[in-house]
Amino acid sequence: MEIIVSGKHLDITEPIRAYAEEKAGKLTRYYSQIKSIEVIADKSQGTQFEIEMIVHVDRHDPFIAKSRGEDLYATIDQTQSKLERQLTDHKEKVKSHK
């Protein structure tokens, strides 16, 4: 699985990259057929950060989650939580469909 971390209007330092990769890597617990994850950090207005995570999976459209907040690390956590829910719901839907 490939994890891509990039930034808009923001330099991605090594601690930010490591934290985002760690959080994104935990998403495989919830759905095993993940091909790649993109994490895009954006510093929009003043001290506001926006995090967008795009999860590419087999045989389904990508799962996308966005969060905005003052703290970059907390915003990464919020985005990961949204994706956990989406992936869990999708896995349950696939399991119960059979």
SVG drawing of the C-alpha trace seen along z (x, -y; Angstrom):
<svg xmlns="http://www.w3.org/2000/svg" viewBox="-27 -35 39 49">
<polyline fill="none" stroke="black" stroke-width="0.4" points="0.0,0.0 1.3,-3.4 0.8,-6.5 1.4,-9.9 1.6,-13.0 1.6,-16.4 1.0,-20.0 -0.6,-23.1 0.7,-26.4 2.5,-24.4 5.9,-22.7 5.5,-19.0 8.1,-18.5 9.3,-15.0 7.3,-14.9 4.1,-15.8 4.8,-13.2 5.5,-10.5 2.3,-11.3 0.1,-11.4 1.6,-8.1 1.1,-6.5 -2.5,-7.5 -3.2,-6.6 -1.5,-3.2 -4.0,-2.3 -6.9,-2.4 -5.9,1.0 -7.4,2.4 -10.8,1.4 -10.7,2.5 -8.0,4.8 -8.3,4.0 -6.8,0.5 -4.4,-0.3 -3.2,-3.7 -3.9,-6.7 -3.4,-10.4 -3.1,-12.9 -3.3,-16.5 -2.6,-19.2 -3.6,-22.8 -3.0,-25.9 -5.9,-28.0 -6.9,-31.1 -4.5,-32.4 -4.1,-29.6 -6.7,-27.3 -5.6,-23.9 -7.6,-21.6 -6.8,-17.9 -8.1,-15.8 -7.6,-12.1 -8.4,-10.0 -8.4,-6.3 -8.3,-4.2 -9.7,-0.7 -10.3,2.2 -13.7,2.3 -15.1,-0.9 -14.9,-4.6 -12.4,-6.4 -13.4,-7.2 -12.8,-10.9 -12.9,-12.8 -12.1,-16.4 -11.6,-18.2 -10.7,-21.8 -9.3,-23.1 -6.7,-25.1 -4.4,-22.2 -2.9,-20.2 -2.5,-17.0 -6.0,-17.1 -7.3,-17.7 -5.5,-14.7 -7.1,-12.6 -10.6,-13.9 -10.1,-13.0 -8.9,-9.6 -12.0,-9.0 -14.3,-10.0 -12.6,-7.5 -12.7,-4.7 -16.5,-5.1 -16.8,-5.1 -14.5,-2.0 -16.3,-0.1 -19.7,-0.9 -18.6,0.3 -17.0,3.5 -20.3,4.3 -22.3,3.6 -20.1,5.9 -20.2,8.6 -23.9,8.6 -24.7,8.4 -23.5,12.0"/>
</svg>
